[in-house]
Amino acid sequence: MMRSLFSGVSGLQNHQTRMDVIGNNIANINTTGFKRNRVNFQDILYQQLQGAARPTEELGGVNPKEVGLGMSVASIDTIHIQGSLQTTGVGTDLAISGTGFFVLDDAGKQVFTRAGAFTVDEAGLMVNPANGMKVQGWMAREVEGYTVIDVSRPVEDLVIPIGGKDPARATTMINFACNLDKRIPEIPENPTGRQIIDGTWNTEIDIYDSYGDKHILQVEFTRVPGAVNSWNAAVNVDPQNEDPTNATIGFGEEAPAAGGPTTFVVNFSNNGTLLSAEDGAGNVSGASGQVQMNVAYDVQTSTPNEDGTPVRQEFVLDLGQVGGFTRSITQYAESSSSKAVEQDGRTMGYLESFNIDSSGVITGIYDNGSTRALGQVAMASFPNQGGLEKAGDNAFRVSNNSGAANIGPSGIAGKGEIVSGVLEMSNVDMAEQFTDMIVTQRGFQANSRTIQTADQLLQELLTLKR
């Protein structure tokens, strides 16, 4: 008689636990990145009234007789299925499409989250504004003039220096991927405003010295008299200056000295592609590979050298690849153009904004027109993400059964992709929770009836003596 009472009690207690979980799920239906829980039940100990008997020659087998002693909670699982993505338009809001977690630093301890409602604090740190936990990743570093993000290093705080400076950079490479009209000296229509006079094509491009001060590089192409596929090119830097900049050009590793050649010759093949170049000293480029020439000029605004001579700034003039046409100077019967001319110098700039791509790379956008990688957001995955412990504040922490965190960039080792300007919503399904609530309520009521009925049976037993 008493067994049914305690079975009913276990049913009440554990259905109450299930109701607690459902209530928590519903309470967090609008919590960013929340992962719902579910409760699984299991029966518990059985009292054996009679054991099983194997069959004999005279009689068949007998099954055991057992009375259950109630039920218990088998598990409370965290369901890590993807929640819906909601667009916010905020660049620091991040969501994960697929598996994985963001890595946060909580006063020196690593925790993990799917809630990517981040912002940048006063110190430039990328943080969770609700609790100040710092987003982890890898900061970019300059290595031999190149920006590198080394994801093999331990993770660190991500700093986005809004308003920070981007240093000026002297021009070191110019690509003249333009076309010279083979029909010149026939004068075509010239929408760019550059002058074409007597078979001459003038091109200009802004270049920069080490201070970020702007200069004008002028290259004037003129047909070689009597030659079908050859052009003379005259180089000048800041032709409008009163003080000459003494621009010179030539092949070789050393910068051309002041007073050297200022012109070179470009030769084309019969199919309009680059064939060779020859500097003013008679040096000819090779029959294959890139055709690059060194240019140097005086920077009048620099402190003179010890011998009193002006500081010389140098850069490479890249005419393209022999036989190439995509990023090479060409000679086709089309209008002359310098639209594809590129240079790598810049003036100093300030960080105006940034964006985060699907791999988590944070790219800074400066007001001088340059862009540069600032860092990369880290992600973590686990052998058993269901084994993670909920730590509050939308965060999880490692447990004995979750396995160690595998931290790396997104899209690698099973990690999902990062989506910026978006937040992941809770994966709680209202209809499912209300249905579970009804089932749980009925289960609770049924177990309470078990206790009431057992109590009535005991009452009948007590009245036998009347």
C-alpha positions in Angstrom: 0.0 0.0 0.0 2.7 2.4 0.9 4.6 1.8 -2.3 1.9 3.5 -4.4 2.1 6.5 -2.1 5.9 6.9 -2.6 5.5 6.2 -6.4 3.0 9.0 -6.6 5.3 11.3 -4.6 8.2 10.6 -7.0 5.9 11.4 -9.9 4.8 14.7 -8.4 8.4 15.7 -7.6 9.8 14.9 -11.0 6.9 16.3 -13.0 7.5 19.5 -11.0 11.1 19.4 -12.1 9.9 19.1 -15.7 7.5 22.0 -15.2 10.4 24.1 -13.8 12.4 23.4 -17.0 9.4 24.3 -19.2 8.9 27.5 -17.3 12.6 28.4 -17.8 12.3 27.7 -21.5 9.3 29.9 -21.9 10.8 32.7 -19.8 13.8 32.7 -22.2 11.8 32.6 -25.4 13.2 36.0 -26.4 16.7 35.5 -24.9 19.4 35.9 -27.6 21.2 32.7 -28.3 19.3 30.7 -25.7 19.2 26.9 -26.1 16.2 25.2 -24.6 16.3 22.2 -22.2 14.2 19.0 -22.2 13.6 16.5 -19.4 13.7 12.7 -19.9 12.2 10.4 -17.3 13.2 6.8 -16.3 11.8 4.3 -13.9 13.7 3.4 -10.8 14.2 0.4 -8.5 11.9 -2.6 -8.6 10.9 -4.9 -5.7 10.9 -8.5 -6.9 8.1 -10.5 -5.5 9.0 -13.6 -7.4 12.0 -14.4 -9.6 12.0 -15.9 -13.0 12.1 -19.7 -13.6 13.6 -21.4 -16.6 11.5 -24.1 -18.4 11.7 -27.7 -17.4 10.6 -30.9 -19.1 7.4 -30.9 -17.2 6.6 -27.1 -17.0 7.3 -24.0 -19.0 9.2 -20.9 -17.8 7.9 -18.4 -15.3 8.4 -14.7 -15.7 9.5 -12.6 -12.8 7.0 -10.6 -10.7 8.2 -7.1 -9.9 6.6 -4.0 -8.4 8.1 -0.6 -9.4 9.0 2.0 -6.8 8.4 5.1 -8.9 10.3 7.2 -11.4 13.2 9.7 -11.6 14.7 12.3 -13.9 17.0 10.5 -16.4 18.5 13.6 -17.9 18.0 17.3 -18.5 19.4 17.8 -22.0 20.4 21.1 -23.7 19.1 21.1 -27.3 21.8 22.9 -29.4 19.8 23.2 -32.6 20.1 26.4 -34.6 17.9 29.3 -33.7 16.4 31.7 -36.2 18.6 34.6 -37.4 17.3 38.1 -36.9 18.8 41.0 -38.8 19.7 44.0 -36.6 21.9 46.1 -38.9 24.4 46.6 -36.1 27.9 45.7 -37.4 29.1 44.3 -34.0 26.1 42.0 -33.7 27.3 38.5 -34.6 25.6 35.2 -35.1 26.9 31.7 -35.9 25.4 29.8 -38.8 26.2 26.2 -37.9 27.9 24.8 -34.9 30.4 26.5 -32.6 30.6 29.2 -29.9 32.1 32.6 -29.4 35.0 32.7 -26.9 34.7 35.2 -24.0 37.1 36.1 -21.2 35.3 36.4 -17.8 37.9 37.9 -15.5 40.6 35.4 -16.7 38.3 32.4 -17.2 37.1 31.3 -20.6 33.4 30.9 -21.2 31.5 30.3 -24.4 28.3 31.7 -25.9 26.0 31.8 -28.9 24.8 35.2 -28.1 26.7 37.7 -30.2 25.3 41.0 -29.1 28.7 42.7 -28.8 29.9 46.3 -28.8 33.1 48.3 -28.5 33.8 49.9 -25.1 35.7 53.1 -24.3 39.1 51.3 -24.5 38.3 49.9 -27.9 37.7 46.4 -26.5 35.1 44.2 -28.2 32.9 43.1 -25.3 29.5 41.8 -24.2 27.9 45.1 -22.9 25.7 43.2 -20.5 28.5 41.9 -18.3 31.8 43.2 -19.7 33.1 39.8 -20.8 35.7 40.4 -23.5 35.5 38.8 -26.9 38.5 36.7 -27.8 40.4 36.3 -31.0 43.7 37.2 -32.6 45.0 40.6 -33.3 46.7 41.4 -36.6 50.5 42.1 -36.7 52.8 43.7 -39.2 55.5 41.2 -40.4 58.0 42.5 -42.9 55.5 45.1 -44.2 52.6 42.6 -44.5 49.6 42.4 -42.2 49.4 38.8 -40.7 46.8 37.1 -38.5 48.5 34.1 -36.8 45.6 31.9 -35.6 48.1 29.4 -34.1 48.8 31.8 -31.2 46.7 31.7 -28.0 43.6 33.9 -28.2 43.7 37.4 -26.8 41.4 40.4 -26.3 40.2 42.1 -29.6 40.8 45.8 -29.7 39.3 48.0 -32.4 41.0 51.4 -32.2 38.2 53.7 -33.6 39.9 57.0 -34.5 43.3 55.3 -34.5 45.9 56.3 -37.0 46.9 54.5 -40.1 50.5 55.6 -40.9 51.4 57.2 -44.2 53.1 54.9 -46.7 55.4 55.9 -49.5 54.6 54.6 -52.9 56.7 51.6 -53.7 54.9 50.1 -56.7 53.0 51.5 -59.7 51.3 49.3 -62.2 50.8 50.9 -65.6 48.2 48.5 -67.0 47.0 51.0 -69.6 46.5 50.8 -73.4 48.3 52.9 -76.0 46.1 53.4 -79.1 47.9 51.9 -82.1 45.9 54.3 -84.3 47.7 57.4 -82.9 48.5 60.0 -84.4 44.8 59.7 -85.5 43.2 61.7 -82.7 40.3 59.8 -81.1 37.6 61.3 -78.9 39.1 61.8 -75.4 36.5 61.7 -72.6 39.0 61.6 -69.8 40.2 65.2 -70.4 43.9 64.2 -71.0 45.5 65.7 -74.1 46.5 63.7 -77.2 48.6 65.9 -79.4 50.7 64.8 -82.3 50.8 61.2 -81.3 51.4 61.8 -77.6 49.5 60.3 -74.6 50.0 62.0 -71.3 49.1 60.1 -68.1 49.2 61.3 -64.5 48.8 59.6 -61.2 49.1 60.7 -57.6 52.0 59.2 -55.6 53.1 59.7 -52.0 56.4 60.1 -50.2 57.2 58.7 -46.7 55.4 61.7 -45.1 52.3 60.9 -47.0 52.7 64.1 -49.0 51.2 63.9 -52.4 53.2 64.2 -55.7 52.2 63.9 -59.3 53.9 61.3 -61.5 53.6 62.2 -65.2 54.5 59.7 -67.9 54.3 61.0 -71.5 54.2 58.4 -74.2 55.2 59.4 -77.7 55.6 57.2 -80.8 59.2 56.5 -81.8 59.5 58.1 -85.3 59.4 55.5 -88.0 58.7 52.6 -85.6 55.3 50.8 -85.6 55.4 49.1 -82.2 57.7 51.3 -80.1 57.0 54.3 -77.9 59.2 56.8 -76.0 58.2 57.4 -72.4 59.3 60.5 -70.5 59.0 60.4 -66.7 58.5 63.5 -64.6 57.5 64.0 -60.9 55.8 67.2 -59.9 56.3 69.0 -63.3 54.6 72.1 -61.9 57.2 72.6 -59.2 59.6 75.5 -59.4 62.4 73.3 -57.9 63.0 70.3 -60.1 62.6 66.9 -58.5 65.2 65.3 -60.8 63.1 62.2 -61.6 65.3 59.5 -63.2 64.5 55.9 -64.4 66.5 52.8 -65.1 66.9 49.0 -64.6 68.8 47.5 -61.7 68.5 47.1 -58.0 70.0 50.5 -57.1 67.9 53.7 -57.3 68.8 55.8 -60.3 71.0 58.8 -59.3 70.0 62.3 -60.0 71.1 63.5 -63.4 70.5 60.0 -65.0 68.1 59.1 -67.8 64.6 60.4 -67.6 63.1 58.4 -70.5 62.7 54.8 -71.6 61.4 52.9 -74.7 58.5 50.4 -74.6 58.3 47.8 -77.4 55.2 45.8 -78.3 54.8 42.6 -80.4 52.6 42.4 -83.4 49.7 41.1 -81.4 49.7 44.2 -79.2 51.3 42.7 -76.0 54.3 43.9 -74.2 57.6 42.7 -75.7 60.4 44.6 -73.9 61.6 47.9 -72.4 64.9 49.8 -72.8 66.1 52.5 -70.4 68.0 55.6 -71.4 71.3 53.9 -70.7 70.7 51.2 -73.2 69.7 48.4 -70.7 67.0 46.1 -72.1 64.6 44.0 -70.1 64.5 40.2 -70.5 62.5 38.3 -73.0 60.1 36.9 -70.3 58.7 37.7 -66.9 57.8 41.1 -65.4 59.1 44.3 -66.9 59.9 46.6 -63.9 61.9 49.8 -63.9 63.2 51.8 -60.9 62.2 55.4 -60.6 63.7 57.9 -58.1 63.0 61.6 -57.4 64.1 64.3 -54.9 61.8 65.0 -51.9 62.4 68.7 -51.5 60.5 68.8 -48.2 62.8 66.3 -46.5 65.8 67.1 -44.3 68.8 67.0 -46.7 71.4 64.3 -46.4 74.7 64.9 -44.6 76.4 65.9 -47.8 73.6 68.4 -48.5 71.9 66.5 -51.3 68.1 66.1 -51.3 66.6 62.8 -50.0 65.7 60.5 -52.9 62.4 58.6 -52.9 62.2 55.5 -55.1 59.6 53.2 -56.4 59.1 50.5 -59.0 57.2 51.2 -62.3 55.7 47.9 -63.3 54.8 47.7 -67.0 53.4 44.2 -66.7 54.4 40.7 -68.0 56.0 40.0 -71.4 53.2 38.7 -73.6 50.5 39.6 -70.9 47.5 41.8 -71.3 45.3 41.7 -68.2 47.6 43.7 -65.9 50.1 44.9 -68.5 50.6 47.8 -70.8 49.3 47.0 -74.2 49.0 48.5 -77.7 45.7 47.8 -79.3 43.5 49.8 -81.8 41.4 51.1 -78.9 41.3 54.4 -77.2 44.3 55.1 -75.0 43.5 54.7 -71.3 45.1 54.7 -67.9 42.1 53.6 -65.9 43.9 50.6 -64.5 46.9 52.5 -63.2 47.4 51.5 -59.5 49.8 52.6 -56.8 50.3 51.4 -53.2 51.1 54.7 -51.4 48.8 56.6 -49.1 48.6 59.6 -46.8 48.0 59.2 -43.0 44.4 58.3 -42.1 42.1 57.7 -39.2 40.0 54.6 -38.6 36.4 55.5 -39.4 34.6 52.2 -39.4 35.1 48.5 -39.7 33.3 45.4 -40.8 33.4 41.7 -39.9 33.3 39.0 -42.7 32.1 35.4 -42.6 35.5 34.2 -41.4 35.5 36.6 -38.5 38.2 38.9 -39.9 37.7 42.5 -38.7 38.7 44.9 -41.5 39.3 48.5 -40.6 38.3 51.2 -43.1 40.3 54.4 -42.9 39.5 57.9 -44.2 42.6 57.8 -46.4 40.9 55.1 -48.5 43.0 52.2 -47.2 41.6 49.0 -45.6 43.5 46.8 -43.2 42.8 43.6 -41.2 42.7 44.4 -37.5 42.0 41.0 -36.1 39.9 37.9 -36.3 37.1 36.6 -34.0 37.8 33.1 -32.5 35.3 30.2 -32.4 35.3 27.1 -30.3 33.8 23.6 -30.8 33.5 20.6 -28.5 33.4 16.9 -28.9 30.2 16.9 -26.8 28.6 20.3 -26.8 25.6 18.7 -24.9 28.0 18.2 -22.0 28.6 21.9 -21.5 27.4 23.5 -18.3 25.2 26.6 -18.4 26.9 29.4 -16.5 24.3 32.1 -16.7 24.7 35.3 -18.7 24.0 33.4 -21.9 27.3 31.6 -21.4 28.5 27.9 -21.1 31.5 26.5 -19.4 33.5 23.3 -19.9 32.5 20.3 -17.9 34.1 16.8 -17.4 32.0 15.4 -20.2 32.1 18.2 -22.8 35.7 17.6 -23.8 38.3 20.4 -24.3 37.5 23.4 -26.4 38.9 23.3 -30.0 39.5 27.0 -30.6 40.2 28.2 -34.1 38.8 30.3 -37.0 35.3 29.8 -38.3 34.6 27.4 -41.1 37.4 25.0 -40.0 37.1 21.7 -38.1 33.3 21.7 -38.2 32.8 25.3 -37.0 30.1 27.3 -38.6 30.3 30.7 -40.3 30.0 34.1 -38.7 27.2 36.4 -39.9 27.5 40.1 -38.9 24.6 42.5 -38.4 22.5 39.5 -37.2 21.6 37.9 -33.9 20.6 34.3 -33.2 17.2 34.0 -31.5 16.2 31.5 -28.9 15.4 28.1 -30.2 12.4 27.7 -27.9 9.2 26.6 -29.8 6.2 28.1 -28.0 3.7 25.5 -29.4 6.0 22.6 -28.3 6.4 24.1 -24.8 2.7 24.6 -24.3 2.0 21.0 -25.4 4.7 19.8 -23.0 3.1 21.9 -20.3 -0.3 20.2 -20.8 1.3 16.8 -20.8 3.2 17.6 -17.6 0.2 19.0 -15.9 -1.8 15.9 -16.7 1.0 13.7 -15.4 1.2 15.7 -12.2 -2.6 15.4 -11.8 -2.5 11.7 -12.4 0.2 11.2 -9.8 -1.8 13.2 -7.3 -4.8 11.0 -7.9 -2.6 8.0 -7.2 -1.8 9.4 -3.7 -5.4 10.3 -3.1 -6.6 6.8 -4.0 -3.9 5.1 -1.9 -5.0 7.4 1.0 -8.6 6.3 0.5 -7.5 2.7 0.6 -5.7 3.3 3.9 -8.8 5.0 5.2 -10.9 2.0 4.4 -8.4 -0.2 6.2 -8.6 1.9 9.3 -12.4 1.7 9.3 -12.4 -2.1 9.5 -12.3 -2.0 13.3 -15.4 0.1 13.7 
